[in-house]
Amino acid sequence: MIFNFNSFGQLHSSVVVLKSGDTLKGLIGKLKTKTFIYKKYSKDSRKEINFSQIESLKIRYSKNDIKEYRFFEIKDKNGFIAVRPSVIGTKAELYFIEKFEGFGGTNNYSIILEYYIKKSGEKKLTHLGKYDLLGTMRKNVLKYFTDCFSLIEKVKIREFRMKNGLEEIVNYYNGKCE
């Protein structure tokens, strides 16, 4: 009994939608670096699905914590990554990854969001980066949205901020840009 509790404690109730259109329900599983590992029943042997075969995945981590993931390639990189949707619009979609960054080898850490974006018609994500004081994300946003002059102006005069403002930027692009 104790062995089963320890070995299956990290697996969570999941629903997988494959790119083939099939839906796999009633699974227990977890994300790895490039695959989703799952079982149908606790006594089953583990199976793996490569990220390249998955359209979307929902994992129930607790009663009120269900996270959705989507799977894309990144421009200029090989392989697929699991990202969480932030804004899904008709012209642009914003995604993020939660990363844990520690401080000086202690148990103190913070959650950093790293952002990715794609416009309709694009199959691969563009990496925007994470919010930092060096302004890397701001430069990437200005470069990515060159097709919307009014948005670029709002970013330049800092009407739109990068910290906690990417959703607002993408919503503006979806609603106001041609």
Backbone torsions as a table, in degrees:
resi	resn	phi	psi	omega
1	MET	NA	-47.3	179.2
2	ILE	-64.0	-40.1	179.5
3	PHE	-59.7	-46.0	179.1
4	ASN	-62.8	-41.2	179.1
5	PHE	-60.2	-44.5	-179.0
6	ASN	-70.1	-41.3	-174.4
7	SER	-77.9	-23.3	-178.0
8	PHE	-110.5	5.2	-177.1
9	GLY	-62.8	-26.7	-177.9
10	GLN	-91.9	-6.7	179.3
11	LEU	-87.3	139.6	-174.5
12	HIS	-127.9	152.5	177.9
13	SER	-57.4	131.8	-171.7
14	SER	-143.9	153.9	171.8
15	VAL	-128.9	128.0	-177.5
16	VAL	-116.6	130.5	171.9
17	VAL	-108.9	118.1	-178.3
18	LEU	-85.8	158.2	177.8
19	LYS	-64.7	-20.8	177.0
20	SER	-72.2	-13.7	-178.3
21	GLY	103.4	-14.0	178.5
22	ASP	-71.8	148.6	176.2
23	THR	-119.5	129.9	178.2
24	LEU	-107.8	117.1	-177.5
25	LYS	-115.4	162.6	175.6
26	GLY	71.7	28.0	-179.9
27	LEU	-96.3	155.3	166.5
28	ILE	-118.1	130.0	-175.0
29	GLY	-165.3	-176.1	177.8
30	LYS	-154.5	156.8	177.6
31	LEU	-81.1	139.0	169.5
32	LYS	-113.2	-166.4	-176.8
33	THR	-66.3	-42.8	-176.1
34	LYS	-128.9	0.4	-176.7
35	THR	-141.5	164.9	169.9
36	PHE	-109.8	123.0	179.8
37	ILE	-101.0	134.3	-176.2
38	TYR	-149.5	166.7	171.8
39	LYS	-138.5	153.5	173.0
40	LYS	-85.9	-42.7	178.4
41	TYR	-128.2	155.4	-175.5
42	SER	-61.4	-27.3	-179.5
43	LYS	-87.8	-8.2	178.4
44	ASP	-67.6	159.8	172.0
45	SER	-80.5	152.9	-178.5
46	ARG	-69.2	144.4	174.9
47	LYS	-123.8	158.3	-179.4
48	GLU	-126.7	143.8	171.5
49	ILE	-124.4	127.4	177.9
50	ASN	-70.0	143.4	179.4
51	PHE	-53.7	-30.9	-177.5
52	SER	-65.6	-16.3	-179.2
53	GLN	-97.2	-6.9	-172.6
54	ILE	-104.4	131.6	173.6
55	GLU	-83.7	-53.8	179.5
56	SER	-150.5	161.8	-176.7
57	LEU	-147.5	134.5	172.7
58	LYS	-118.6	128.5	179.4
59	ILE	-121.0	130.1	176.2
60	ARG	-95.0	107.7	179.0
61	TYR	-84.4	-29.5	174.7
62	SER	-159.0	-179.0	-176.1
63	LYS	-54.0	-43.7	-177.0
64	ASN	-107.3	13.5	-176.7
65	ASP	-126.4	89.3	176.1
66	ILE	-113.2	123.4	-178.3
67	LYS	-113.6	137.9	177.7
68	GLU	-103.2	140.4	177.8
69	TYR	-127.0	147.4	171.9
70	ARG	-125.0	162.4	-171.0
71	PHE	-129.9	123.9	-177.0
72	PHE	-141.8	162.0	166.8
73	GLU	-87.7	156.8	176.4
74	ILE	-106.4	140.4	176.6
75	LYS	-57.0	139.8	177.4
76	ASP	67.8	16.5	176.4
77	LYS	-140.0	155.9	177.6
78	ASN	-97.6	149.4	176.4
79	GLY	92.9	166.3	-178.4
80	PHE	-104.8	153.8	175.4
81	ILE	-127.7	157.3	175.6
82	ALA	-96.6	123.0	179.7
83	VAL	-127.7	156.4	177.3
84	ARG	-104.0	137.3	179.8
85	PRO	-71.6	141.7	176.2
86	SER	-117.0	-51.3	176.6
87	VAL	-133.7	124.9	175.9
88	ILE	-115.6	111.9	-178.3
89	GLY	-126.1	-179.7	-178.1
90	THR	-79.2	-24.6	-177.7
91	LYS	-109.3	-30.5	-178.7
92	ALA	-148.5	150.7	178.2
93	GLU	-128.7	134.8	-179.7
94	LEU	-111.8	133.9	-179.7
95	TYR	-129.4	163.0	177.7
96	PHE	-146.7	161.9	172.5
97	ILE	-125.6	136.0	173.9
98	GLU	-87.9	127.5	177.0
99	LYS	-123.1	144.6	178.5
100	PHE	-104.0	123.0	179.0
101	GLU	-117.9	126.5	-178.6
102	GLY	-93.5	167.7	-178.6
103	PHE	-120.1	113.6	170.5
104	GLY	55.8	35.5	176.0
105	GLY	74.3	11.9	178.2
106	THR	-95.7	-178.7	176.7
107	ASN	-84.5	2.2	177.8
108	ASN	-80.3	131.6	178.3
109	TYR	-148.7	164.2	174.1
110	SER	-132.4	159.0	178.5
111	ILE	-94.9	123.8	178.8
112	ILE	-111.0	134.4	176.7
113	LEU	-98.4	127.8	176.4
114	GLU	-109.3	129.5	-169.8
115	TYR	-106.1	148.1	177.0
116	TYR	-136.1	153.3	-177.7
117	ILE	-144.0	156.1	170.8
118	LYS	-151.4	145.3	175.0
119	LYS	-92.6	161.3	178.9
120	SER	-59.6	139.8	-177.7
121	GLY	93.0	-18.8	177.0
122	GLU	-87.2	139.0	178.9
123	LYS	-95.4	-26.5	-177.6
124	LYS	-107.4	152.3	178.3
125	LEU	-84.3	150.6	171.8
126	THR	-105.0	131.4	-179.6
127	HIS	-79.4	119.8	176.7
128	LEU	-92.5	-27.9	179.5
129	GLY	104.1	-167.0	177.7
130	LYS	-114.8	159.2	178.3
131	TYR	-65.3	128.2	176.1
132	ASP	-145.2	162.9	-177.5
133	LEU	-74.5	-13.4	-179.0
134	LEU	-80.6	-12.6	176.7
135	GLY	81.5	18.8	-179.7
136	THR	-61.6	-43.8	-179.1
137	MET	-64.3	-40.5	179.4
138	ARG	-59.0	-44.5	178.0
139	LYS	-61.8	-41.7	179.9
140	ASN	-66.1	-39.1	177.9
141	VAL	-64.5	-45.6	178.7
142	LEU	-60.7	-39.6	179.7
143	LYS	-69.4	-39.5	-175.2
144	TYR	-72.5	-37.5	-173.8
145	PHE	-99.8	33.4	-179.3
146	THR	-62.7	-15.4	179.8
147	ASP	-83.3	3.4	179.3
148	CYS	-133.8	93.8	-175.6
149	PHE	-58.6	-43.6	-177.4
150	SER	-64.0	-35.8	177.1
151	LEU	-67.4	-43.9	178.7
152	ILE	-59.0	-43.2	179.5
153	GLU	-62.8	-41.9	179.9
154	LYS	-64.8	-35.4	177.0
155	VAL	-70.8	-42.8	-178.4
156	LYS	-62.6	-40.2	179.8
157	ILE	-87.8	7.7	176.1
158	ARG	64.4	27.6	170.6
159	GLU	-69.1	-34.7	171.8
160	PHE	-105.9	125.8	179.0
161	ARG	-101.7	154.4	178.9
162	MET	-76.5	-43.9	-177.7
163	LYS	-68.3	115.5	179.3
164	ASN	61.6	25.6	-178.2
165	GLY	-126.9	-0.1	-178.0
166	LEU	-64.1	-35.9	178.6
167	GLU	-61.7	-42.1	178.8
168	GLU	-63.2	-40.4	178.9
169	ILE	-63.2	-46.8	-178.6
170	VAL	-68.5	-38.5	175.8
171	ASN	-62.8	-40.7	177.0
172	TYR	-62.0	-45.8	179.2
173	TYR	-59.3	-44.5	-179.2
174	ASN	-65.6	-34.1	-174.5
175	GLY	-96.6	-27.4	-170.1
176	LYS	-118.6	-15.8	-175.9
177	CYS	-97.3	147.3	-179.4
178	GLU	-86.3	NA	NA
